[in-house]
Amino acid sequence: MKVKHTILIFFLMSFGIACNPGKIKIGETFTLGETPSGILEVETKEDPFLEGLKVEENDLPGHDDLIFDFEKKVGYASGMDGWIWKLETTTGKAVRWLRPPVNPAGIQYTNSKKDKILVCASRLGGETYEEKDKVGLYEVDIKTQIVKPLVLDLPKTEVEEFEKVYTLSERKSFLLKDLNASNSRPFSLCNDLAVSKDGNRVYITEPFERSDAAMGSGAVPEAIGLFPHGKLWMLDRKEQTISLVLGGFTFVDGILLEEGKTKGEESVVFTETTKFRILRAFLSGKNEGRSEVLFENLPGLADGMERDEKGRIWVGIIKRRSGLINFVHKNPWIKSFLLSLPQGILPISKKTGVLVLDSDAKRALYYWMHDGSKITDISVAVPFGGRVYFPTFDKTSRGLYSLSMDKFESKE
């Protein structure tokens, strides 16, 4: 264990365990193991960010997610300054385009026409918002820039079940128009989303449930607490209903849908960011209601995921796993003290990276960790137009970062 970690623990032991001022829920003992050999075996010897990293559109602030439209030669980024930014790929300009009620996070086009954008919007740690500014899922008409709220409230879930994937028969659907103060609660944190091929179903991740939930620094207490109250919701746009797809997981974050042989989504791949895992949950078919761990003991915090044209899965590793977090999760009695400390004194790694998986999310193809000198806090990797773009969830960041896809074509 590093010296600074030892000093922190000694300080804790000397002055006793303080209270948990935010009343953060604390999970049970969790032991992290060594990074899987299958990942370490494909780790690159040379950091690709040190050579060939392209930085353009220097007005673009740190952002969480990106989408592109090849035909219209534009893109959109969810900026940490509270704005959705429009990227003009032909001129290389980035401009503030639209500001949702709270900070934009995950974004996707509504359908194949790409005339509307779905955006998850949540509070960002350290920022202040008015009571009228609601967390939730919004839809933006690109032509008119009209913002329409789709989901701002969620059904109350009174029964707490851990690592539960609901079968179709178990899944309760609630009409949006019937949600009220007695049977619903405000959306805590709308983080990421995925849209079915027909555009009728929108799957939305809620990493944790807390009245003062926030992204960024607001999520750090949850990373320490490691309590499994992450959820995945499904909005049925045709029926105008919302239903809980899975619950009782830890910090449900990035999400990818997998089509079945019949109509609809058979499974979903998602990241349990703070538990350093990637899982698959079966929504239909012979394994309906089950989940499987695809990767555990990841080398860092797996955030968002995207697929490239070959079906490969690109995973952003926003922060490297530290020796301290291994100790903390193995000894949860220490957590109340850590939760009482200012975040600024907690040791946080500057390293960030990318993990590439095969189309079945079973095998690692490529992995590297960067020291943070060129780019920080990679939230996701977005393949587009022969390049891979790397949103960086850092307020101080400026620019659109990318690498040529040629660097990765030999990895199958």
RACOR-V843275 format. One record per helix or strand of 3 or more residues. SS is the DSSP state (~ for helix, > for strand). FROM is the first residue (numbers start at 1). TO is the last residue. Records with the same first field share a line. If there is no record, write none. Layout:
SS: FROM-TO ; FROM-TO
//
This chain:
~: 3-15 ; 37-40 ; 48-50 ; 176-178 ; 216-225 ; 273-275 ; 323-330 ; 332-338 ; 343-345 ; 405-408
>: 54-61 ; 63-69 ; 74-79 ; 84-88 ; 93-98 ; 103-109 ; 116-122 ; 136-141 ; 147-151 ; 153-155 ; 173-175 ; 184-186 ; 193-195 ; 201-206 ; 230-236 ; 241-249 ; 252-259 ; 265-272 ; 277-282 ; 291-295 ; 300-307 ; 313-320 ; 352-357 ; 364-370 ; 378-384 ; 387-392 ; 398-404
//
